[in-house]
Amino acid sequence: MSGKQEISRRTFLNYALMGTGGFLAAGMITPMIRFAIDPVLKTSAGGDKVAVGNVDDFGPEPKRVDYKVHTKDGWYESESTMSAWVRKLEDGTILALSPICKHLGCTVDWNTGENKNEYFCPCHFGRYAINGENIIGTPPLKSLDEYDQEVKDGKLYLGKTKPNTRPGVSA
């Protein structure tokens, strides 16, 4: 005896149909999975920092700078307008502060409140000193965030925000 087991026609057709169906299902599901995970696999193009102007354009008085950042979130690409308050310090370094109030996220302005030489948040009367330190006794509990920055070939490049480690000042 040879030990071969005969397969019936019905069993063969079942195997053939299941194999064909599995092949077709894999062919339909594979592009869907690829579509779902493709944005995760792609690396973001471009650098982390955006040029906002020449270093010589800034002085000791804070200057508001508006610039555009290309944002990619999965399949959605957009351009966002960002702002920063930039000033040159006495030692020649640049200080770039976020205009977002640390109390409730309103936008702060320079020299618009009762007290001059301060950032002022009109939403809840928050105040910040010229270096972004929160003034104690006003609603914000933290100092304004700073932008990660780089000076290259006379141009100022701003990146993401980082916490400002300056303590608050008394009023």
Salt bridges, closest charged atoms under 4 A:
ASP38 OD1 - ARG34 NH2 3.46
ASP38 OD2 - LYS42 NZ 3.64
ASP66 OD1 - ARG64 NE 3.36
GLU77 OE1 - HIS70 NE2 3.01
GLU77 OE2 - LYS72 NZ 3.92
GLU90 OE2 - ARG87 NH2 3.97
ASP109 OD1 - ARG64 NH1 3.91
GLU118 OE1 - ARG127 NE 2.76
ASP145 OD2 - LYS102 NZ 3.11
GLU146 OE2 - ARG166 NH1 2.94
ASP148 OD2 - LYS49 NZ 3.55
GLU150 OE1 - LYS49 NZ 3.84
